[in-house]
Amino acid sequence: MSKADEMFEKLGYEKICGDYLECGYIGDNHNRIMFSNEKTINGKLCEDLTMKELQAINEKVKELGWNE
């Protein structure tokens, strides 16, 4: 399990994967944070992100190599 996976898990998210996704996470409250193969992130609105969710997203972006 990656560091980002662990961070999302601590926030109550479960990892999901599919054909159109690099990976994604769904929370207990049905919130989704999805990472697509086109290097895009969608799901929760930015004003609804917590600092811990943002940190987990940044870690996942780092792991995917999108910031290089």
Secondary structure as GFF3:
##gff-version 3
##sequence-region A 1 68
A	DSSP	alpha_helix	3	10	.	.	.	ID=ss1
A	DSSP	beta_strand	13	16	.	.	.	ID=ss2
A	DSSP	beta_strand	21	27	.	.	.	ID=ss3
A	DSSP	beta_strand	32	36	.	.	.	ID=ss4
A	DSSP	beta_strand	41	43	.	.	.	ID=ss5
A	DSSP	three_ten_helix	46	48	.	.	.	ID=ss6
A	DSSP	alpha_helix	51	64	.	.	.	ID=ss7
###
